[in-house]
Amino acid sequence: MTRTIAARALLFDADGVLVDSDASVASAWTRWARRWDLDPATVLPMVHGRRSADTVTLLIAPVDRERALAEINRFEVEDAVGVTPCPGAAALLDQLPTNAWAVVTSGTRQLAVARLAAAGLPAPAVLVTADDVPRGKPDPAGYLLAAESLGVDATDCVVFEDSPAGIAAGIAAGAVVIGVSERARDSDAAVVVEDLSDVRWDSGVIRCCSNSP
């Protein structure tokens, strides 16, 4: 079923939406978990859509948090070289005016830039990262800041997200949320697509092939 949604701007999560970083994330966080005597099987489900600082806070005693955060940030940047573009990402971004899209990610600015570059995708004019907001997703602060930076209201934006925390953040910001991939299947996203190959931009209108039931 084809859905049509009006939008003044598109706000993208990075990981799992624009870039396929799953293997990179698993490698970095597994290495980190073992370094801190944690079970990777427990740690990995916690990290998607969440700032590294927030995950570290949940797992590491206060006295060690600064060192633990510095290590995972370093590990993730080191492993960014293997990141690839998600299907349809390059083609969709190529359709968009510079002032009509932004990236909102739970990663640091250094990590976001590294992953987008490794995937061969353009750097956005507006990039909101974990460094720019006091609270990470599911708090809507990142999406509200991105919309403001583009000069539009968040209610006039479409958010593309794959994680439950990110989808909740987009909804809380007042945007229409398009869920991406199987991760978004049972979420509250208005529409779910397999990937960005199912999405087209046409002068302020999003057309997508919905995989929602």
QUILIN-V377806 format. One record per residue. N is the residue number from 1. OMEGA is omega as a letter, one per 40 degrees, with the letter a starting at -180 (NA if undefined). NEAR is the number of other C-alpha atoms within 10 Angstrom. Layout:
BEGIN
n=N omega=OMEGA near=NEAR
n=N omega=OMEGA near=NEAR
END
This chain:
BEGIN
n=1 omega=i near=8
n=2 omega=i near=10
n=3 omega=i near=11
n=4 omega=a near=14
n=5 omega=i near=14
n=6 omega=a near=16
n=7 omega=i near=21
n=8 omega=i near=21
n=9 omega=i near=28
n=10 omega=a near=27
n=11 omega=a near=28
n=12 omega=i near=24
n=13 omega=a near=27
n=14 omega=a near=26
n=15 omega=a near=26
n=16 omega=i near=21
n=17 omega=i near=24
n=18 omega=a near=28
n=19 omega=i near=24
n=20 omega=a near=20
n=21 omega=a near=24
n=22 omega=a near=14
n=23 omega=i near=13
n=24 omega=i near=21
n=25 omega=a near=22
n=26 omega=a near=19
n=27 omega=a near=16
n=28 omega=a near=21
n=29 omega=i near=21
n=30 omega=i near=21
n=31 omega=a near=17
n=32 omega=a near=23
n=33 omega=a near=19
n=34 omega=i near=11
n=35 omega=a near=12
n=36 omega=i near=13
n=37 omega=i near=8
n=38 omega=i near=15
n=39 omega=i near=12
n=40 omega=a near=17
n=41 omega=i near=11
n=42 omega=a near=11
n=43 omega=a near=17
n=44 omega=i near=16
n=45 omega=a near=9
n=46 omega=a near=14
n=47 omega=a near=18
n=48 omega=i near=19
n=49 omega=a near=24
n=50 omega=i near=21
n=51 omega=i near=20
n=52 omega=a near=24
n=53 omega=a near=20
n=54 omega=i near=17
n=55 omega=i near=15
n=56 omega=i near=20
n=57 omega=a near=16
n=58 omega=a near=12
n=59 omega=a near=14
n=60 omega=i near=16
n=61 omega=a near=11
n=62 omega=a near=11
n=63 omega=a near=8
n=64 omega=a near=12
n=65 omega=a near=16
n=66 omega=i near=14
n=67 omega=a near=11
n=68 omega=i near=23
n=69 omega=i near=19
n=70 omega=a near=12
n=71 omega=a near=16
n=72 omega=i near=22
n=73 omega=i near=19
n=74 omega=a near=15
n=75 omega=a near=20
n=76 omega=i near=26
n=77 omega=i near=19
n=78 omega=a near=14
n=79 omega=a near=19
n=80 omega=a near=23
n=81 omega=a near=16
n=82 omega=a near=14
n=83 omega=i near=22
n=84 omega=i near=21
n=85 omega=i near=22
n=86 omega=i near=19
n=87 omega=i near=17
n=88 omega=a near=16
n=89 omega=a near=18
n=90 omega=a near=18
n=91 omega=a near=14
n=92 omega=i near=16
n=93 omega=i near=20
n=94 omega=i near=12
n=95 omega=a near=12
n=96 omega=i near=17
n=97 omega=a near=10
n=98 omega=a near=15
n=99 omega=a near=15
n=100 omega=i near=21
n=101 omega=i near=23
n=102 omega=i near=25
n=103 omega=i near=23
n=104 omega=a near=28
n=105 omega=i near=28
n=106 omega=i near=29
n=107 omega=i near=25
n=108 omega=i near=20
n=109 omega=a near=16
n=110 omega=a near=14
n=111 omega=a near=21
n=112 omega=i near=25
n=113 omega=a near=20
n=114 omega=a near=20
n=115 omega=i near=29
n=116 omega=i near=23
n=117 omega=a near=18
n=118 omega=a near=16
n=119 omega=i near=22
n=120 omega=i near=14
n=121 omega=a near=19
n=122 omega=i near=12
n=123 omega=a near=15
n=124 omega=i near=16
n=125 omega=i near=14
n=126 omega=i near=19
n=127 omega=i near=21
n=128 omega=a near=27
n=129 omega=i near=24
n=130 omega=a near=22
n=131 omega=a near=15
n=132 omega=a near=16
n=133 omega=a near=16
n=134 omega=a near=9
n=135 omega=a near=16
n=136 omega=i near=25
n=137 omega=e near=26
n=138 omega=i near=20
n=139 omega=a near=19
n=140 omega=a near=23
n=141 omega=a near=20
n=142 omega=a near=29
n=143 omega=i near=31
n=144 omega=i near=23
n=145 omega=i near=20
n=146 omega=i near=26
n=147 omega=i near=25
n=148 omega=a near=12
n=149 omega=i near=16
n=150 omega=i near=20
n=151 omega=i near=13
n=152 omega=i near=15
n=153 omega=a near=18
n=154 omega=i near=28
n=155 omega=i near=17
n=156 omega=a near=16
n=157 omega=i near=27
n=158 omega=i near=24
n=159 omega=i near=30
n=160 omega=a near=31
n=161 omega=i near=32
n=162 omega=a near=29
n=163 omega=i near=26
n=164 omega=a near=21
n=165 omega=a near=17
n=166 omega=i near=31
n=167 omega=i near=30
n=168 omega=i near=19
n=169 omega=i near=25
n=170 omega=i near=32
n=171 omega=i near=22
n=172 omega=i near=18
n=173 omega=i near=24
n=174 omega=a near=18
n=175 omega=i near=26
n=176 omega=a near=24
n=177 omega=i near=26
n=178 omega=i near=25
n=179 omega=a near=31
n=180 omega=i near=27
n=181 omega=a near=18
n=182 omega=i near=15
n=183 omega=a near=15
n=184 omega=a near=22
n=185 omega=a near=19
n=186 omega=a near=12
n=187 omega=i near=16
n=188 omega=i near=15
n=189 omega=a near=23
n=190 omega=a near=14
n=191 omega=i near=21
n=192 omega=i near=28
n=193 omega=i near=22
n=194 omega=i near=20
n=195 omega=a near=23
n=196 omega=i near=22
n=197 omega=a near=16
n=198 omega=a near=18
n=199 omega=i near=21
n=200 omega=i near=19
n=201 omega=a near=19
n=202 omega=i near=11
n=203 omega=i near=12
n=204 omega=i near=14
n=205 omega=i near=14
n=206 omega=i near=18
n=207 omega=a near=16
n=208 omega=i near=22
n=209 omega=a near=19
n=210 omega=i near=20
n=211 omega=i near=18
n=212 omega=i near=15
n=213 omega=NA near=8
END
